[in-house]
Amino acid sequence: MTEILKGLLIGCGFFARNQLHAWTETEGAAIVAVCDRDAQRARRHADEFAIPAWHDTAEVLSSGAFDFVDICTTMETHEELVALAVRHRVPVIVQKPFAPDIETCRRIVTHAATAGVPVMVHENFRFQKIFRRIREILDSGEIGELTFGRLSWRNAIDVYSNQPYLLKTRRFMIMDVGIHMLDLARFLFGNAGGVSCFTQSVKPGLAGEDAATILLRHENQATSIIDVSYASHRFPNPFPQTLGEIEGRQGTIQILEDEVLVVHSRGEQRRERIEADDRGWTAAPWTQIQDSVPRTQQHFIDALRSGSDFETSAEDSLKTYALAEAAYRSAETGRVIDARTLWDTSHAA
Ligand SMILES: NC(=O)c1ccc[n+]([C@@H]2O[C@H](COP(=O)([O-])OP(=O)(O)OC[C@H]3O[C@@H](n4cnc5c(N)ncnc54)[C@H](O)[C@@H]3O)[C@@H](O)[C@H]2O)c1
């Protein structure tokens, strides 16, 4: 690998701007070309971010010019684009949701693993500063063995202006935001098996659900509740904060508004404010989300350089995706679904 890893970013849409800003801050890597099937978009992003080259086809991956590819397109295109990268042996970071269904995720995982090409899913919520701090507190043992948690994302931000495709997405809320919460639940509590879920479609005219309530049973016997909604009227709007609580045998952590943690342990409480970094290109209300992107990308590059595992490798992300898939199956059938039956790559088509 060269000194500075050279990357291609595919998909110059709404979220790519955050990734392009973040790549300018990522040590040991640089985006040397952008690609979008809309040539004007590709050219505009290349100009704005002073990127030397732009392309309107991902076939440019065959050039041998890239050490990695950052795929920032929506999920229907991921299988084809990851397969192209794998064919040319280019390591991948690909946006969530991984793919439209679990069978496609399994095919991607199996295909990349067989070829030995590293693939990471861009799962940035666990890289928010506040969740790294919570992980530290949990690892210190201060609140003891975990027993219960609740992760809550409820707001009424107009997501549809920036991401109009969400109006027509049949699997909407769990795939768009629920998947982040499910990854957080695994990050904090460990793997989960039993999944029970109800979904709701509150805003008229949506193809999919805009609210979901999910109950998880973790392998360590802790239970967690995930509730997500884009139809909750709150003033001021808490977007994009994940709120909730984590209970252990010796204490509790509350995750409150304004990036405040209240830690209850040893009969006392203390407050910690874990503010996201303001990076110049970040802007409210998105700051907390934007700030997590450089840390996600730095993790990808550091792991790629050292040969260590990605926290959210394709294989690991299959376990998160299985929880989302199980949530949909539970909502459809009214049954508790064991997500562990969905991880096994030997089921791949
Ligand atoms: N992690 C987060 O916090 C976060 C936030 C928002 C969006 N996202 C995710 O980011 C992804 C992209 O979302 P978006 O809102 O930016 O989408 P978008 O539709 O605005 O942009 C996608 C771009 O990809 C291009 N494209 C699609 N297929 C292509 C192909 N085969 N080759 C080249 N270009 C292609 C399109 O022309 C478009 O410009 C989604 O999966 C979304 O869920 C993540």
The ligand as an SDF file (V2000), in Angstrom:
LIG
                    3D

 44 48  0  0  0  0  0  0  0  0999 V2000
  -24.8530    7.3420    8.3860 N   0  0  0  0  0  0  0  0  0  0  0  0
  -25.6700    8.4040    8.3730 C   0  0  0  0  0  0  0  0  0  0  0  0
  -25.7530    9.1230    9.3610 O   0  0  0  0  0  0  0  0  0  0  0  0
  -26.4650    8.6730    7.1130 C   0  0  0  0  0  0  0  0  0  0  0  0
  -27.2280    9.8370    6.9760 C   0  0  0  0  0  0  0  0  0  0  0  0
  -27.9010   10.0430    5.7510 C   0  0  0  0  0  0  0  0  0  0  0  0
  -27.8390    9.0830    4.7450 C   0  0  0  0  0  0  0  0  0  0  0  0
  -27.1230    7.9360    4.9680 N   0  0  0  0  0  0  0  0  0  0  0  0
  -27.0430    6.8710    3.9510 C   0  0  0  0  0  0  0  0  0  0  0  0
  -26.2080    7.2850    2.8930 O   0  0  0  0  0  0  0  0  0  0  0  0
  -26.6080    6.6280    1.6820 C   0  0  0  0  0  0  0  0  0  0  0  0
  -26.7500    7.6810    0.6030 C   0  0  0  0  0  0  0  0  0  0  0  0
  -27.8040    8.5370    0.9550 O   0  0  0  0  0  0  0  0  0  0  0  0
  -28.0220    9.9470    0.2460 P   0  0  0  0  0  0  0  0  0  0  0  0
  -29.1770   10.5680    0.9470 O   0  0  0  0  0  0  0  0  0  0  0  0
  -26.7330   10.6670    0.1550 O   0  0  0  0  0  0  0  0  0  0  0  0
  -28.4940    9.4550   -1.2230 O   0  0  0  0  0  0  0  0  0  0  0  0
  -28.6520   10.3290   -2.5420 P   0  0  0  0  0  0  0  0  0  0  0  0
  -29.7140    9.6790   -3.3460 O   0  0  0  0  0  0  0  0  0  0  0  0
  -28.7830   11.7780   -2.2020 O   0  0  0  0  0  0  0  0  0  0  0  0
  -27.2390   10.1590   -3.2720 O   0  0  0  0  0  0  0  0  0  0  0  0
  -26.8390    8.9780   -3.9000 C   0  0  0  0  0  0  0  0  0  0  0  0
  -25.9980    9.3420   -5.1220 C   0  0  0  0  0  0  0  0  0  0  0  0
  -25.4520    8.1460   -5.6590 O   0  0  0  0  0  0  0  0  0  0  0  0
  -25.5030    8.2200   -7.0660 C   0  0  0  0  0  0  0  0  0  0  0  0
  -25.4750    6.8300   -7.5890 N   0  0  0  0  0  0  0  0  0  0  0  0
  -26.4030    5.8730   -7.3770 C   0  0  0  0  0  0  0  0  0  0  0  0
  -26.0220    4.7170   -7.9780 N   0  0  0  0  0  0  0  0  0  0  0  0
  -24.8110    4.9480   -8.5530 C   0  0  0  0  0  0  0  0  0  0  0  0
  -23.9110    4.1430   -9.2810 C   0  0  0  0  0  0  0  0  0  0  0  0
  -24.1850    2.8670   -9.5560 N   0  0  0  0  0  0  0  0  0  0  0  0
  -22.7530    4.7010   -9.7000 N   0  0  0  0  0  0  0  0  0  0  0  0
  -22.4780    5.9940   -9.4290 C   0  0  0  0  0  0  0  0  0  0  0  0
  -23.3110    6.8120   -8.7320 N   0  0  0  0  0  0  0  0  0  0  0  0
  -24.4600    6.2940   -8.2920 C   0  0  0  0  0  0  0  0  0  0  0  0
  -26.7760    8.9750   -7.3790 C   0  0  0  0  0  0  0  0  0  0  0  0
  -26.7480    9.5580   -8.6600 O   0  0  0  0  0  0  0  0  0  0  0  0
  -26.7810   10.0220   -6.2430 C   0  0  0  0  0  0  0  0  0  0  0  0
  -26.1180   11.2100   -6.6250 O   0  0  0  0  0  0  0  0  0  0  0  0
  -27.9410    5.9230    2.0090 C   0  0  0  0  0  0  0  0  0  0  0  0
  -27.7130    4.5490    2.1280 O   0  0  0  0  0  0  0  0  0  0  0  0
  -28.3880    6.5460    3.3320 C   0  0  0  0  0  0  0  0  0  0  0  0
  -29.1150    5.6500    4.1560 O   0  0  0  0  0  0  0  0  0  0  0  0
  -26.4320    7.7390    6.1110 C   0  0  0  0  0  0  0  0  0  0  0  0
  1  2  1  0
  2  3  2  0
  2  4  1  0
  4  5  1  0
  4 44  2  0
  5  6  2  0
  6  7  1  0
  7  8  2  0
  8  9  1  0
  8 44  1  0
  9 10  1  0
  9 42  1  0
 10 11  1  0
 11 12  1  0
 11 40  1  0
 12 13  1  0
 13 14  1  0
 14 15  2  0
 14 16  1  0
 14 17  1  0
 17 18  1  0
 18 19  2  0
 18 20  1  0
 18 21  1  0
 21 22  1  0
 22 23  1  0
 23 24  1  0
 23 38  1  0
 24 25  1  0
 25 26  1  0
 25 36  1  0
 26 27  1  0
 26 35  1  0
 27 28  2  0
 28 29  1  0
 29 30  1  0
 29 35  2  0
 30 31  1  0
 30 32  2  0
 32 33  1  0
 33 34  2  0
 34 35  1  0
 36 37  1  0
 36 38  1  0
 38 39  1  0
 40 41  1  0
 40 42  1  0
 42 43  1  0
M  CHG  2   8   1  16  -1
M  END
$$$$
